[in-house]
Amino acid sequence: MWTAARVRTLIGRKFHISYSVSGVTRLLHRMGYSVQMPVRPAAERDEDAIAAWREVTWQEVKPSGRRPARSSASRTKRA
């Protein structure tokens, strides 16, 4: 599956032009391309490995759900 990042890399290599990922996305939309989803899952997809990853690895790396407290970027003291 092609992603905007892959298309960005291809454009850079082929035409020596630098675009941002969001710029490539807008460019592709202007050209009439839309987001494409595969009709069926990949043949190599291993549901057992995916389930095991979700149970073990994802639990270790997922965000805690708590957001950091808001702070000011200003260096001045509060009044």
Order of alpha helices (4+ residues) and beta strands (2+ residues): alpha-alpha-alpha-alpha
